[in-house]
Amino acid sequence: MPDSTLTRAVRPSLMLATRTAVLTARRQSPLLRLLLPALTAAQQLSPGAVAATVEQLLFRAPRSRLTPAGRAFLARGERFELTLDGRRIVGWTWGSGPTTYLVHGWGSQAGRLHALGEAIVATGRRLVMFDAPGHGASGRGPTAMPDFARALLAVVEREGAPDAVVAHSMGGAATALAASWGLEARRFVLLAPAANPAEWARSIGEVLALNLEVMRRLRARSERRLRLGWRDLDVRVHARRMSAPLLVIHDHEDDTVPFSHGADIAHHWPGATLLETTGLGHRDLLNDPAVITRVLEFLGAGARTAASGTAIQLEQELFNREMRRRAS
């Protein structure tokens, strides 16, 4: 009987996002332009070697650069280091008050979330951030959602229990996984969260036209390294057991993590609130003043709006980017 973790249909929105990502990667890397067709051609003769190569490609995060503002933000923090599974994890703390953890996503790093981080600190909260394994200043090497989750738990063990956790993209999926392992917080905020990383692996397999034997070997290799099965990575399953208040914010025009992922998590997490935006995409969500205000309000850290008219205008701004342009 075919394994559903390999054969289940991938949602069209994710297939589109995956094709876009692969095309972008091929344009940016001459090596990939040569390697990807070679992998497809070699899979019948050497499925094990192809699976090993694909695993290396899948679990190596792309490097990202910090802006001057991001570097300055980190420089104002108090840096710390810890070791997890033989790899260095670098983090920073700012401020005092209720502790909020802010977790970045795949291919990013702590300093890229500086706008949201600065806003959290300004409201009288202690902020803790870290570069996930394989990202930023932390140790390089293969990484995936469970590595993010284990790093979050290790940082919490060092820096103390959170009042709240705010996380973006893959960091959101990892936060939910960590919560299923026992991480407790008064409130959670997930921004453009990924619902099921295993579905991403299947979509990449389809885009690269990898056969079932290669995918079986890829899954087996990755499960040994992750110490988890692909079935255990579905955030929607873990969400059903959660009880803490959750705010999910996701944009309908997100071409990296489709809107349906955030909507699914909110649907399965009891009592969760889903805030839908339009026109912000995947990354601009992090810097949008109206989104930041809603996050702070949900955390109980922001100033409450006095006039109902202002609240209505804020809600409209979240749904309509053009309104923001006219207001400016």
Backbone bond lengths (Angstrom), bond angles and torsions (degrees), N, CA, C in turn:
res aa  C-N    CA-C-N  psi(-1)  N-CA   C-N-CA  omega(-1)  CA-C   N-CA-C  phi
1 M - - - 1.460 - - 1.528 109.60 -
2 P 1.339 118.73 129.80 1.453 121.13 -178.85 1.521 111.12 -61.10
3 D 1.342 115.69 144.33 1.454 121.79 178.49 1.526 108.67 -78.95
4 S 1.334 116.82 122.11 1.466 119.84 -176.02 1.516 112.28 -66.98
5 T 1.348 118.32 -22.23 1.460 118.70 177.64 1.520 111.43 -68.21
6 L 1.343 116.43 -16.44 1.455 120.44 178.28 1.520 112.57 -107.02
7 T 1.320 117.57 -28.36 1.464 120.42 -171.45 1.524 113.86 -105.61
8 R 1.330 118.41 -11.71 1.466 120.10 -179.17 1.524 109.80 -60.14
9 A 1.313 117.26 140.13 1.460 121.62 -177.43 1.528 110.78 -63.55
10 V 1.317 114.98 141.93 1.462 121.50 177.35 1.521 108.59 -92.78
11 R 1.327 116.49 137.50 1.456 119.94 -178.51 1.526 111.31 -62.98
12 P 1.343 117.34 139.98 1.479 120.43 -177.68 1.520 113.31 -55.19
13 S 1.329 118.29 -37.07 1.462 120.26 -178.64 1.521 110.99 -63.75
14 L 1.325 117.14 -36.90 1.461 120.16 178.47 1.518 110.98 -73.74
15 M 1.326 117.77 -36.85 1.454 120.26 176.53 1.526 110.38 -60.09
16 L 1.331 116.18 -41.61 1.466 119.86 179.03 1.526 110.45 -63.52
17 A 1.335 116.93 -44.23 1.460 120.36 179.19 1.525 111.12 -63.00
18 T 1.335 116.80 -39.20 1.458 120.60 -178.86 1.526 111.12 -68.40
19 R 1.334 116.33 -43.88 1.473 119.01 178.07 1.528 110.44 -59.73
20 T 1.319 116.60 -41.72 1.458 120.60 179.37 1.525 110.59 -62.68
21 A 1.336 116.59 -43.45 1.463 120.45 -179.78 1.518 111.78 -64.46
22 V 1.337 116.87 -42.31 1.466 120.19 -179.22 1.525 110.37 -66.98
23 L 1.312 117.54 -42.61 1.459 120.29 178.43 1.520 111.30 -62.02
24 T 1.327 116.54 -40.88 1.466 120.69 178.25 1.522 110.90 -63.26
25 A 1.342 116.26 -44.31 1.465 120.46 179.87 1.529 111.16 -62.83
26 R 1.318 116.79 -39.73 1.469 119.72 179.64 1.523 111.35 -66.74
27 R 1.329 116.69 -37.98 1.467 119.24 177.94 1.527 111.43 -64.65
28 Q 1.326 116.13 -35.24 1.459 120.59 -175.15 1.526 113.15 -84.72
29 S 1.321 118.06 -17.57 1.458 120.36 -174.74 1.529 111.47 -129.11
30 P 1.324 117.69 109.22 1.469 119.75 175.30 1.530 112.15 -58.53
31 L 1.350 116.59 -33.99 1.461 119.52 179.71 1.525 111.01 -62.56
32 L 1.337 116.89 -43.88 1.462 119.44 179.55 1.529 111.60 -65.00
33 R 1.308 117.20 -34.52 1.470 119.66 179.04 1.522 110.71 -60.37
34 L 1.320 117.30 -31.75 1.463 121.21 177.16 1.523 112.29 -86.73
35 L 1.343 115.90 -37.43 1.462 120.33 -171.79 1.523 113.06 -73.54
36 L 1.322 118.15 -43.29 1.464 119.71 -173.45 1.524 113.15 -62.56
37 P 1.331 120.16 -46.08 1.473 118.24 175.14 1.526 112.88 -62.35
38 A 1.346 116.61 -34.19 1.464 119.66 179.04 1.523 111.38 -65.71
39 L 1.332 116.94 -36.99 1.464 120.15 177.79 1.522 110.72 -63.31
40 T 1.307 116.56 -44.29 1.456 119.97 179.61 1.525 110.96 -61.53
41 A 1.318 116.43 -40.87 1.468 120.41 -178.46 1.529 112.26 -70.60
42 A 1.343 117.81 -30.67 1.464 121.20 -173.43 1.518 114.36 -89.07
43 Q 1.323 117.86 -7.82 1.466 118.68 -168.74 1.522 114.09 -67.61
44 Q 1.313 119.03 -27.56 1.462 120.02 178.29 1.522 111.55 -69.98
45 L 1.328 116.85 -39.19 1.464 121.33 -177.39 1.520 112.63 -82.49
46 S 1.336 117.36 -33.77 1.465 119.69 -173.97 1.535 110.87 -141.70
47 P 1.339 117.00 69.24 1.468 119.13 -177.29 1.522 113.35 -62.95
48 G 1.352 117.12 -32.23 1.450 119.66 179.90 1.521 112.00 -66.17
49 A 1.325 116.91 -44.30 1.460 120.91 179.75 1.524 111.15 -66.19
50 V 1.329 116.13 -38.89 1.464 119.53 178.27 1.525 110.31 -65.09
51 A 1.335 117.17 -43.37 1.461 120.74 178.83 1.519 111.16 -60.64
52 A 1.339 117.11 -41.26 1.467 120.70 179.81 1.522 111.09 -64.86
53 T 1.318 116.84 -39.03 1.463 120.59 179.99 1.524 110.98 -69.27
54 V 1.329 116.39 -43.36 1.460 120.24 179.15 1.528 110.25 -63.29
55 E 1.338 117.00 -38.52 1.463 119.81 177.93 1.531 110.47 -59.75
56 Q 1.324 116.52 -43.10 1.461 119.60 178.64 1.523 111.41 -62.32
57 L 1.311 116.97 -38.65 1.462 120.47 179.38 1.524 111.53 -69.17
58 L 1.336 116.50 -41.39 1.463 120.98 -175.36 1.523 112.53 -69.51
59 F 1.324 117.18 -37.01 1.458 120.48 -170.43 1.523 113.52 -105.86
60 R 1.327 116.43 21.87 1.456 121.68 171.55 1.520 107.59 -111.97
61 A 1.316 115.98 115.98 1.458 119.74 -177.37 1.520 110.93 -74.86
62 P 1.326 117.91 140.59 1.466 119.76 175.04 1.529 110.30 -67.22
63 R 1.321 116.54 149.55 1.457 120.84 178.42 1.527 109.85 -76.88
64 S 1.300 115.94 146.76 1.462 121.34 176.85 1.521 109.24 -129.05
65 R 1.318 116.02 155.45 1.456 121.26 -178.96 1.526 109.93 -110.42
66 L 1.316 114.70 149.15 1.454 120.33 176.80 1.520 110.37 -94.74
67 T 1.318 115.69 144.24 1.457 121.24 171.64 1.523 108.81 -76.12
68 P 1.323 118.07 164.68 1.474 119.41 173.57 1.518 112.47 -54.61
69 A 1.338 117.30 -37.80 1.467 120.17 179.09 1.524 110.94 -64.83
70 G 1.327 117.02 -38.60 1.454 120.49 178.39 1.519 111.89 -66.86
71 R 1.326 116.68 -41.79 1.468 119.98 178.40 1.521 111.00 -65.30
72 A 1.331 116.65 -40.48 1.470 120.18 179.43 1.525 111.15 -64.42
73 F 1.318 115.95 -37.73 1.464 120.24 178.97 1.528 110.61 -62.89
74 L 1.320 117.29 -45.76 1.460 120.22 178.37 1.531 111.11 -64.13
75 A 1.314 116.59 -37.23 1.470 119.73 -178.88 1.528 111.81 -63.79
76 R 1.325 117.11 -25.19 1.471 120.56 178.70 1.520 112.40 -82.85
77 G 1.319 117.39 -10.37 1.453 121.19 179.49 1.517 112.42 -88.21
78 E 1.312 115.30 167.27 1.463 121.62 174.42 1.525 108.02 -96.25
79 R 1.320 115.80 114.12 1.459 121.34 -174.25 1.528 110.98 -79.54
80 F 1.332 115.93 143.61 1.458 121.08 172.73 1.522 108.72 -139.04
81 E 1.318 116.21 163.91 1.459 122.14 177.43 1.518 109.66 -137.68
82 L 1.302 115.45 149.83 1.458 121.70 171.14 1.518 108.06 -145.82
83 T 1.313 115.76 168.32 1.464 120.63 179.95 1.521 109.12 -116.30
84 L 1.320 115.69 130.95 1.464 121.76 179.56 1.521 108.62 -131.91
85 D 1.317 117.07 120.92 1.466 122.01 -179.15 1.521 111.44 51.59
86 G 1.342 116.15 40.18 1.449 121.57 177.43 1.514 114.98 77.87
87 R 1.336 117.47 8.36 1.459 120.88 -177.19 1.526 110.47 -122.28
88 R 1.315 116.35 140.09 1.452 121.42 -178.96 1.525 111.39 -73.60
89 I 1.326 116.30 133.57 1.456 122.92 172.52 1.525 107.53 -116.20
90 V 1.321 116.85 125.57 1.459 122.50 -178.28 1.526 108.75 -109.25
91 G 1.333 116.09 134.74 1.456 120.91 178.96 1.519 111.58 -142.77
92 W 1.338 114.89 176.85 1.460 122.03 -177.89 1.526 109.28 -144.38
93 T 1.332 115.66 153.66 1.468 121.49 173.54 1.517 109.03 -129.81
94 W 1.332 114.44 151.11 1.461 122.00 177.35 1.527 108.76 -139.90
95 G 1.316 116.62 149.38 1.452 122.28 167.11 1.509 114.97 70.14
96 S 1.335 113.86 -168.94 1.464 122.12 178.65 1.522 108.49 -145.57
97 G 1.312 115.83 162.46 1.456 121.46 -177.04 1.509 110.78 118.34
98 P 1.332 117.77 -163.49 1.470 120.71 178.30 1.531 110.40 -56.93
99 T 1.320 116.18 135.11 1.463 120.16 -173.36 1.522 111.41 -83.62
100 T 1.331 115.35 126.15 1.457 122.83 176.32 1.519 109.01 -118.01
101 Y 1.317 117.11 129.72 1.461 122.27 174.65 1.525 108.46 -98.47
102 L 1.334 115.67 134.74 1.466 121.97 179.13 1.527 107.06 -121.69
103 V 1.345 116.21 119.58 1.464 122.44 -170.16 1.527 109.71 -115.82
104 H 1.336 116.38 125.80 1.463 120.71 -179.07 1.529 111.04 -81.43
105 G 1.328 115.41 175.79 1.457 121.68 -177.93 1.517 113.35 -105.63
106 W 1.336 114.47 -170.69 1.464 122.57 -176.84 1.530 110.24 -63.14
107 G 1.350 115.81 132.44 1.451 120.62 176.64 1.513 114.18 74.07
108 S 1.310 117.37 9.52 1.461 121.43 -178.98 1.529 109.12 -112.27
109 Q 1.313 116.70 -162.97 1.458 122.49 174.75 1.520 108.32 -164.71
110 A 1.330 115.82 166.52 1.462 120.59 -170.52 1.528 112.65 -54.86
111 G 1.332 116.68 -44.95 1.460 119.73 -174.90 1.510 114.85 -63.59
112 R 1.319 118.22 -17.59 1.463 120.11 179.65 1.534 112.24 -76.89
113 L 1.325 116.86 -11.77 1.459 121.32 176.96 1.532 110.78 -101.65
114 H 1.341 116.44 28.32 1.464 120.15 -171.60 1.523 112.75 -64.66
115 A 1.322 118.87 -34.29 1.466 119.65 -178.03 1.523 110.92 -63.08
116 L 1.324 116.46 -47.62 1.457 120.52 177.99 1.524 110.45 -67.66
117 G 1.339 116.80 -39.64 1.457 119.91 179.46 1.515 112.25 -62.32
118 E 1.327 117.21 -44.60 1.465 120.32 179.00 1.518 111.22 -61.81
119 A 1.340 116.69 -38.77 1.464 120.04 179.69 1.528 111.55 -65.71
120 I 1.316 116.61 -38.82 1.464 120.31 179.02 1.527 110.49 -63.94
121 V 1.332 116.77 -45.95 1.461 120.47 179.63 1.524 110.85 -62.93
122 A 1.334 116.97 -39.20 1.464 121.52 -177.44 1.524 112.81 -64.33
123 T 1.322 117.94 -19.93 1.461 120.94 -179.57 1.521 112.25 -91.87
124 G 1.322 117.67 10.57 1.452 120.55 175.43 1.508 114.35 87.41
125 R 1.328 115.99 34.35 1.458 120.70 178.00 1.516 110.68 -117.50
126 R 1.302 115.25 152.06 1.458 121.07 170.01 1.519 107.36 -85.46
127 L 1.330 115.90 129.64 1.456 121.28 -177.17 1.514 110.08 -112.34
128 V 1.341 116.16 135.84 1.459 122.75 174.78 1.524 108.03 -124.40
129 M 1.329 116.12 128.46 1.458 121.70 176.22 1.521 108.85 -134.71
130 F 1.322 116.20 159.93 1.462 120.95 177.33 1.513 109.04 -152.40
131 D 1.321 115.51 157.07 1.461 121.21 170.81 1.524 107.71 -88.30
132 A 1.319 116.62 123.95 1.461 121.06 -178.50 1.524 110.69 -64.53
133 P 1.336 117.94 159.42 1.465 120.53 176.45 1.530 111.28 -51.51
134 G 1.327 115.76 135.39 1.455 120.09 -179.73 1.505 114.66 80.01
135 H 1.335 117.70 8.56 1.465 121.96 -176.05 1.530 110.54 -131.47
136 G 1.311 115.59 149.62 1.450 121.33 170.87 1.514 113.49 53.26
137 A 1.352 115.36 -129.68 1.463 121.41 -177.23 1.523 112.86 -83.27
138 S 1.313 118.30 -8.17 1.463 120.97 -179.99 1.524 110.88 -77.34
139 G 1.338 115.49 168.01 1.458 120.53 -176.04 1.520 112.50 -60.13
140 R 1.328 115.82 140.44 1.462 121.02 -179.16 1.526 110.76 -76.94
141 G 1.330 115.33 177.67 1.449 120.82 177.70 1.516 111.41 121.25
142 P 1.333 117.22 178.05 1.465 121.22 -178.64 1.530 111.09 -59.62
143 T 1.320 115.79 146.81 1.456 119.90 179.87 1.517 109.62 -154.73
144 A 1.325 115.31 157.75 1.455 121.43 -179.22 1.528 108.73 -161.06
145 M 1.326 115.39 -179.61 1.458 120.94 -176.84 1.531 114.00 -51.96
146 P 1.349 120.56 -46.40 1.470 118.99 179.09 1.527 113.00 -62.72
147 D 1.351 117.55 -30.68 1.459 119.98 176.83 1.527 110.41 -66.32
148 F 1.334 116.85 -40.17 1.465 121.15 174.28 1.534 109.66 -58.13
149 A 1.340 116.08 -47.62 1.470 120.63 -176.40 1.522 111.22 -63.74
150 R 1.324 117.24 -43.49 1.467 119.92 179.64 1.527 111.01 -65.70
151 A 1.329 116.55 -36.57 1.458 119.54 177.39 1.525 110.82 -65.33
152 L 1.324 117.20 -42.23 1.459 120.68 178.02 1.523 110.68 -59.13
153 L 1.316 117.42 -45.76 1.465 120.47 179.32 1.528 111.41 -63.75
154 A 1.329 117.21 -38.07 1.464 120.34 179.40 1.526 111.05 -66.82
155 V 1.333 116.46 -40.05 1.459 120.01 178.68 1.526 110.35 -67.72
156 V 1.325 117.27 -39.91 1.466 120.80 177.27 1.525 110.66 -62.41
157 E 1.324 117.03 -39.22 1.465 120.03 178.48 1.521 110.41 -61.30
158 R 1.330 116.21 -35.29 1.471 119.82 -179.59 1.524 111.95 -79.94
159 E 1.331 117.44 -43.74 1.462 122.08 -168.80 1.523 114.53 -99.32
160 G 1.318 117.73 -7.51 1.454 120.07 175.57 1.516 113.84 104.88
161 A 1.325 114.57 160.29 1.462 121.38 -175.88 1.526 111.34 -63.12
162 P 1.324 117.31 142.55 1.459 119.91 -179.00 1.524 113.20 -84.24
163 D 1.320 114.77 147.02 1.455 119.93 163.35 1.527 109.10 -78.11
164 A 1.334 115.51 -38.25 1.460 120.66 -178.84 1.523 109.43 -149.94
165 V 1.329 114.95 155.80 1.463 121.69 173.96 1.523 107.75 -129.25
166 V 1.331 115.48 128.38 1.462 122.70 176.25 1.523 106.80 -117.83
167 A 1.327 117.93 131.64 1.462 119.82 -173.65 1.516 110.54 -145.57
168 H 1.342 115.09 149.76 1.460 121.86 -176.98 1.524 110.64 -117.73
169 S 1.327 116.12 136.92 1.462 123.38 167.77 1.531 112.14 57.98
170 M 1.341 117.83 -123.41 1.459 120.20 178.17 1.523 111.51 -61.24
171 G 1.335 116.41 -31.27 1.455 119.62 174.98 1.510 112.27 -60.90
172 G 1.331 117.03 -31.65 1.463 120.63 176.45 1.512 111.77 -67.64
173 A 1.331 116.77 -43.75 1.462 120.25 177.24 1.525 110.39 -62.17
174 A 1.343 116.57 -41.99 1.459 120.52 179.98 1.520 111.77 -65.90
175 T 1.322 117.11 -35.99 1.467 120.73 178.06 1.524 110.60 -64.36
176 A 1.322 116.72 -42.22 1.460 119.65 177.29 1.527 111.13 -63.97
177 L 1.333 117.05 -38.88 1.459 120.13 177.55 1.531 109.97 -64.54
178 A 1.333 116.87 -43.75 1.464 120.29 178.00 1.525 110.85 -61.67
179 A 1.333 117.02 -37.49 1.467 120.08 177.36 1.521 111.02 -63.91
180 S 1.333 116.64 -35.73 1.466 119.54 178.10 1.523 111.21 -69.00
181 W 1.341 116.65 -21.00 1.460 122.01 177.17 1.528 112.49 -90.38
182 G 1.317 117.21 -1.35 1.454 119.31 176.17 1.513 116.59 121.99
183 L 1.338 119.25 -2.98 1.462 121.02 176.96 1.525 109.48 -64.59
184 E 1.319 116.41 126.08 1.458 121.31 -179.59 1.521 110.18 -115.78
185 A 1.326 116.07 140.92 1.456 122.68 175.15 1.526 108.11 -149.90
186 R 1.317 115.71 155.93 1.465 119.21 178.57 1.527 111.01 -67.38
187 R 1.353 116.36 -36.60 1.456 120.81 -179.77 1.524 110.02 -148.30
188 F 1.343 114.45 151.42 1.452 121.11 176.26 1.529 109.02 -125.18
189 V 1.341 115.06 145.10 1.464 121.54 172.45 1.519 107.56 -129.46
190 L 1.330 116.96 124.92 1.462 122.12 177.96 1.522 108.43 -116.62
191 L 1.322 116.42 121.11 1.457 123.19 -178.55 1.518 109.32 -105.26
192 A 1.325 116.95 116.49 1.468 122.44 -179.26 1.523 111.74 49.32
193 P 1.340 118.18 52.55 1.465 120.23 -174.19 1.527 112.84 -76.92
194 A 1.326 115.25 147.83 1.463 121.67 172.03 1.525 108.73 -83.85
195 A 1.322 116.86 136.93 1.461 120.77 -174.74 1.524 113.09 -90.80
196 N 1.335 117.17 -33.78 1.473 118.38 -172.80 1.526 110.04 -154.85
197 P 1.339 118.15 92.92 1.462 120.57 -179.07 1.523 114.45 -56.07
198 A 1.337 117.70 -29.60 1.468 119.08 178.73 1.524 111.01 -62.48
199 E 1.320 116.64 -31.08 1.464 119.92 177.50 1.526 110.37 -66.14
200 W 1.325 116.76 -33.16 1.467 120.02 175.86 1.525 110.33 -63.23
201 A 1.319 116.35 -43.49 1.463 119.41 179.54 1.529 110.44 -60.74
202 R 1.337 116.65 -41.98 1.471 119.33 178.55 1.527 111.26 -64.52
203 S 1.333 116.55 -38.87 1.460 119.06 -178.60 1.525 110.77 -67.52
204 I 1.330 117.36 -37.44 1.462 120.17 176.92 1.526 109.87 -66.55
205 G 1.340 116.24 -38.70 1.458 119.26 176.06 1.516 111.94 -59.51
206 E 1.315 117.07 -40.31 1.465 120.20 179.30 1.523 111.34 -69.40
207 V 1.326 117.02 -42.92 1.463 120.29 -179.20 1.525 110.82 -63.07
208 L 1.345 116.78 -38.34 1.467 120.72 179.75 1.526 112.48 -86.22
209 A 1.336 117.09 -0.51 1.467 122.27 179.76 1.525 111.58 58.65
210 L 1.324 117.02 43.12 1.459 121.13 177.64 1.524 109.71 -80.60
211 N 1.328 116.49 141.44 1.459 119.02 -177.37 1.531 110.86 -82.03
212 L 1.325 116.08 171.84 1.457 121.44 -173.71 1.525 112.20 -64.50
213 E 1.329 118.12 -34.72 1.460 120.34 179.81 1.533 110.97 -65.53
214 V 1.324 117.24 -42.09 1.469 120.28 176.84 1.522 110.02 -62.47
215 M 1.323 117.18 -42.35 1.462 120.16 -178.94 1.528 111.29 -66.28
216 R 1.346 117.17 -37.80 1.469 119.60 176.08 1.524 111.02 -60.90
217 R 1.322 115.91 -44.77 1.467 119.60 -179.76 1.524 111.68 -68.15
218 L 1.319 115.97 -37.75 1.458 120.12 177.16 1.519 110.43 -61.70
219 R 1.327 116.75 -45.39 1.459 120.16 179.14 1.532 110.84 -62.30
220 A 1.323 117.25 -45.15 1.469 120.30 -178.45 1.530 111.31 -62.53
221 R 1.334 116.55 -43.28 1.467 120.19 179.26 1.527 110.52 -62.53
222 S 1.321 115.91 -47.41 1.467 119.28 -175.53 1.532 111.11 -69.06
223 E 1.329 117.50 -35.78 1.467 119.28 178.48 1.522 111.61 -65.59
224 R 1.326 117.32 -36.05 1.469 119.23 176.45 1.526 110.45 -64.40
225 R 1.319 117.18 -42.55 1.464 119.34 -178.49 1.527 111.46 -70.90
226 L 1.332 116.80 -41.36 1.463 120.85 -176.54 1.530 112.86 -76.79
227 R 1.346 115.81 -19.42 1.463 121.49 -174.87 1.530 110.73 61.91
228 L 1.298 115.84 30.77 1.459 123.43 178.22 1.523 108.83 -150.46
229 G 1.342 115.93 151.05 1.451 119.94 173.55 1.521 111.07 -84.41
230 W 1.324 116.35 155.58 1.459 119.85 177.09 1.534 111.16 -57.85
231 R 1.320 116.62 -32.31 1.468 119.56 179.48 1.530 111.82 -62.52
232 D 1.329 116.32 -26.51 1.463 120.87 -176.78 1.524 113.09 -80.01
233 L 1.325 118.06 -2.92 1.459 122.00 -175.29 1.522 113.33 -95.79
234 D 1.315 118.16 -0.63 1.467 121.61 -176.79 1.527 109.79 -78.84
235 V 1.312 116.89 107.87 1.466 122.03 -177.24 1.522 111.24 -62.42
236 R 1.316 116.75 -31.85 1.462 119.55 -177.99 1.520 112.06 -61.69
237 V 1.324 117.18 -35.13 1.468 121.35 178.00 1.524 109.86 -66.42
238 H 1.337 116.66 -45.94 1.460 120.13 -179.75 1.524 111.24 -67.10
239 A 1.325 116.80 -33.52 1.463 120.67 -175.92 1.524 112.48 -60.29
240 R 1.307 116.89 -32.22 1.468 120.38 -177.14 1.528 112.26 -61.71
241 R 1.333 116.87 -23.24 1.466 120.67 -176.00 1.527 112.78 -96.66
242 M 1.328 117.49 3.70 1.454 120.90 -175.62 1.530 111.84 -87.30
243 S 1.329 115.87 154.81 1.469 119.99 179.29 1.525 112.82 -132.08
244 A 1.326 119.08 -18.57 1.462 121.08 -179.54 1.525 110.04 -69.13
245 P 1.325 118.57 148.00 1.465 121.36 176.91 1.533 111.27 -58.86
246 L 1.329 115.31 138.84 1.464 121.51 -178.75 1.519 109.92 -132.23
247 L 1.337 115.88 135.19 1.457 122.95 169.17 1.525 108.01 -113.62
248 V 1.326 116.63 124.36 1.465 122.45 173.71 1.519 107.66 -110.70
249 I 1.320 116.63 128.92 1.464 121.38 174.39 1.515 107.58 -120.67
250 H 1.331 116.58 125.11 1.463 120.53 -176.91 1.520 108.83 -145.81
251 D 1.325 115.75 142.45 1.456 121.73 -176.45 1.530 111.06 -97.97
252 H 1.319 115.92 139.06 1.460 120.15 -179.62 1.529 112.26 -66.47
253 E 1.332 117.93 -22.00 1.460 121.49 -178.26 1.529 112.39 -102.71
254 D 1.318 116.70 22.05 1.459 121.82 176.67 1.529 108.37 -71.08
255 D 1.340 116.43 115.03 1.464 119.82 -179.05 1.521 112.18 -101.20
256 T 1.334 117.07 9.80 1.461 121.71 176.41 1.520 111.42 -105.96
257 V 1.332 116.36 -53.41 1.468 122.31 172.90 1.528 106.40 -119.48
258 P 1.315 118.61 109.20 1.467 120.47 -175.25 1.527 113.03 -56.19
259 F 1.328 115.07 148.33 1.465 122.10 -179.51 1.520 112.28 -52.91
260 S 1.321 117.40 -33.86 1.463 120.80 -177.25 1.527 112.55 -59.28
261 H 1.324 117.70 -26.48 1.466 120.18 179.44 1.524 110.55 -65.51
262 G 1.322 116.96 -50.49 1.458 119.70 178.51 1.517 112.03 -63.77
263 A 1.334 116.24 -39.84 1.464 119.99 179.27 1.524 111.14 -63.05
264 D 1.329 117.50 -39.53 1.465 120.99 178.97 1.529 111.22 -63.35
265 I 1.335 116.43 -44.73 1.467 119.57 -179.79 1.523 110.14 -61.96
266 A 1.316 117.04 -45.93 1.466 120.62 179.76 1.523 111.14 -61.78
267 H 1.329 116.65 -36.62 1.460 120.53 -179.43 1.530 111.36 -65.41
268 H 1.321 117.21 -38.54 1.466 120.48 -175.08 1.532 113.47 -88.92
269 W 1.322 118.54 -17.17 1.474 122.20 -178.93 1.525 107.83 -87.54
270 P 1.310 119.95 113.77 1.468 121.38 -175.19 1.532 112.69 -55.95
271 G 1.322 115.19 126.61 1.454 121.12 175.79 1.510 115.48 77.50
272 A 1.329 117.99 6.68 1.465 120.22 -177.34 1.520 111.28 -68.31
273 T 1.333 115.54 152.62 1.459 123.20 175.46 1.528 108.47 -109.17
274 L 1.325 116.69 129.48 1.460 122.37 176.49 1.522 109.09 -108.13
275 L 1.324 116.25 122.01 1.466 121.61 175.59 1.520 108.07 -109.05
276 E 1.316 116.75 118.14 1.454 122.85 -177.36 1.523 109.56 -96.58
277 T 1.327 116.32 133.43 1.456 121.18 175.32 1.520 109.40 -121.85
278 T 1.320 115.85 166.65 1.460 121.68 178.06 1.524 109.12 -138.71
279 G 1.314 115.85 134.44 1.453 120.67 174.21 1.509 115.62 94.97
280 L 1.318 118.33 1.52 1.464 120.96 -177.94 1.520 113.12 -101.49
281 G 1.319 118.30 -21.87 1.448 120.62 -178.72 1.519 112.17 68.51
282 H 1.331 115.44 -153.58 1.468 120.53 -173.41 1.529 112.94 -88.65
283 R 1.314 117.69 -40.27 1.464 120.17 -172.70 1.525 113.83 -101.30
284 D 1.336 118.07 -33.81 1.463 118.81 179.42 1.522 111.82 -63.82
285 L 1.316 116.01 -19.66 1.468 120.63 175.31 1.528 110.81 -53.98
286 L 1.319 116.83 -35.60 1.461 121.43 -174.67 1.518 113.32 -71.43
287 N 1.324 117.25 -22.65 1.457 121.41 -174.91 1.520 113.41 -109.64
288 D 1.310 117.57 -2.69 1.459 121.27 -175.98 1.530 110.51 -71.99
289 P 1.334 119.14 123.21 1.471 120.98 -177.21 1.520 113.69 -57.92
290 A 1.327 117.21 -38.60 1.464 119.46 -179.10 1.525 111.41 -68.23
291 V 1.327 116.90 -39.16 1.461 120.13 177.25 1.526 109.96 -64.94
292 I 1.327 116.74 -45.05 1.465 120.23 179.12 1.522 110.61 -59.10
293 T 1.328 116.76 -41.60 1.466 120.12 178.47 1.517 111.54 -60.91
294 R 1.333 116.65 -42.43 1.461 119.37 179.86 1.521 111.72 -66.06
295 V 1.327 116.20 -37.94 1.473 119.58 177.00 1.523 109.72 -61.57
296 L 1.317 117.05 -47.58 1.463 120.77 -178.04 1.522 111.11 -64.42
297 E 1.299 116.98 -39.14 1.464 119.79 177.82 1.522 110.73 -63.22
298 F 1.326 116.26 -41.41 1.457 119.55 179.98 1.521 111.08 -64.98
299 L 1.304 116.68 -38.05 1.459 120.37 178.63 1.528 112.04 -71.84
300 G 1.330 117.05 -15.03 1.450 120.09 -177.15 1.509 111.85 83.40
301 A 1.354 115.98 15.20 1.458 119.28 -175.50 1.514 112.81 -103.75
302 G 1.330 118.85 -14.72 1.452 121.38 -175.07 1.514 112.24 -97.31
303 A 1.313 115.73 161.69 1.469 120.41 177.33 1.515 109.09 -69.25
304 R 1.334 116.05 133.17 1.449 120.60 178.95 1.520 110.44 -74.25
305 T 1.315 116.32 142.22 1.454 120.69 179.37 1.520 109.80 -71.25
306 A 1.340 116.39 130.35 1.468 120.29 -176.10 1.506 111.98 -80.57
307 A 1.307 117.52 -38.86 1.464 119.96 -173.59 1.517 109.84 -105.20
308 S 1.317 116.00 137.58 1.458 119.25 -178.81 1.511 111.36 -65.07
309 G 1.350 116.90 -31.25 1.461 120.07 178.43 1.513 111.47 -61.56
310 T 1.331 117.11 -38.17 1.466 120.81 177.48 1.516 110.49 -65.14
311 A 1.327 117.21 -40.40 1.465 120.85 179.40 1.524 110.76 -63.38
312 I 1.323 116.69 -41.33 1.466 119.96 179.33 1.516 110.80 -64.90
313 Q 1.351 116.25 -41.56 1.450 119.68 178.97 1.525 111.14 -62.45
314 L 1.361 116.84 -40.52 1.458 121.18 178.07 1.518 111.04 -60.14
315 E 1.329 116.78 -43.30 1.464 120.36 179.18 1.518 111.12 -62.57
316 Q 1.318 116.82 -40.81 1.458 120.06 178.86 1.529 110.93 -65.32
317 E 1.330 116.22 -37.63 1.457 119.65 -179.86 1.519 111.42 -61.57
318 L 1.316 116.63 -37.36 1.455 120.19 -179.65 1.518 111.31 -65.22
319 F 1.315 116.29 -33.20 1.463 119.50 -175.82 1.515 112.90 -90.41
320 N 1.313 118.70 -15.90 1.456 119.51 -170.83 1.515 110.08 -138.67
321 R 1.299 116.89 104.20 1.457 120.02 -178.16 1.520 111.65 -66.27
322 E 1.319 116.85 -32.75 1.448 120.14 -178.90 1.521 111.78 -64.46
323 M 1.311 117.81 -32.30 1.453 120.48 177.47 1.513 110.66 -62.29
324 R 1.337 115.83 -38.34 1.459 118.91 178.69 1.519 111.09 -64.48
325 R 1.350 115.61 -38.09 1.458 118.74 179.69 1.525 111.00 -66.04
326 R 1.324 117.48 -40.61 1.465 120.27 -179.56 1.529 110.15 -68.21
327 A 1.341 116.71 -35.99 1.454 119.69 -178.67 1.521 111.64 -66.83
328 S 1.343 115.46 -28.19 1.460 118.37 179.91 1.520 111.53 -83.98
